[in-house]
Amino acid sequence: MSEPEYTEEIRIEVTEEKMIEYMDNEVDEGDYIEVYFGRCHVEGTIDSKEGTHYRVDTDNKTFGLMEFDIENISRDVLEVAHIPEDSDKKIILAVL
């Protein structure tokens, strides 16, 4: 799956704690996310979310489903981009 289309981009600078809080409260199954951490990133549609554990469908034959626990990687996260399933907005959280 490629990135969904959006008409508005919102960029917010947040702390690590606020990023985790945002992920917990605003990100749901079916949403599209991009998480950049260290020298890696994962992008795709959230297949399942259980607490702070996410399973992301990358729609890539090589990677398939990728899983991560946001609390385990939070101090390495540089940026999170989120496009809610039924929205035309892309929210970018730049982690300070």
C-alpha positions in Angstrom: 0.0 0.0 0.0 1.3 3.4 -0.9 0.8 6.4 1.3 -2.8 7.6 1.2 -3.6 10.9 -0.3 -4.0 13.9 2.0 -4.7 17.6 1.6 -3.3 19.0 4.8 0.0 18.4 6.6 0.3 19.3 10.3 3.8 19.3 11.9 4.1 19.3 15.7 7.2 19.2 17.8 6.7 16.8 20.8 8.6 15.2 23.6 9.0 11.4 23.7 6.3 11.2 26.3 3.8 13.2 24.2 4.6 11.1 21.2 3.8 7.9 23.1 0.6 9.5 24.5 -0.4 10.5 20.9 0.2 7.0 19.6 -1.9 5.6 22.5 -4.8 7.9 22.1 -5.0 8.8 18.4 -3.5 6.0 16.3 -5.9 3.0 15.6 -6.0 -0.1 13.5 -6.5 0.8 9.8 -4.5 4.0 10.1 -1.4 4.6 8.0 1.8 5.4 9.8 5.5 6.0 9.2 7.8 5.6 12.2 11.4 6.7 11.8 13.8 5.5 14.4 17.6 5.4 14.4 18.6 4.5 10.9 15.4 2.5 10.2 11.8 3.2 9.4 8.6 1.2 9.1 5.6 2.4 7.1 2.2 0.9 6.3 -1.3 0.3 7.6 -1.8 -0.8 11.2 -3.0 -4.3 11.2 -3.4 -4.6 14.9 -2.7 -2.5 18.0 -2.5 -4.0 21.5 -1.4 -1.5 24.1 1.9 -0.2 22.9 2.5 -3.1 20.5 1.9 -2.4 16.8 1.7 -4.8 13.9 2.1 -2.9 10.6 1.3 -4.3 7.1 4.1 -2.9 5.0 2.5 -4.2 1.8 6.0 -5.4 0.8 6.7 -9.0 -0.1 10.1 -8.9 1.5 9.0 -7.3 4.8 5.4 -8.3 5.1 4.2 -7.6 8.6 6.5 -5.7 10.9 6.0 -5.4 14.7 7.3 -3.0 17.2 6.6 -1.8 20.7 6.6 2.0 20.8 7.8 2.0 24.4 10.8 -0.1 23.5 12.0 2.1 20.7 10.6 5.5 21.9 14.0 7.1 22.8 15.2 6.3 19.2 12.2 7.7 17.4 12.9 10.8 15.4 9.5 11.3 13.7 6.1 9.7 13.4 3.8 10.5 10.5 0.1 9.5 10.9 -2.8 9.6 8.4 -6.0 8.5 10.1 -8.0 6.0 8.1 -10.9 8.4 7.4 -9.0 11.6 7.2 -7.3 13.8 4.6 -4.8 15.2 7.2 -1.2 14.0 7.7 0.0 14.6 11.2 3.8 14.6 11.6 5.3 14.4 15.1 8.9 15.6 15.2 10.3 14.2 18.5 12.6 16.6 20.4 
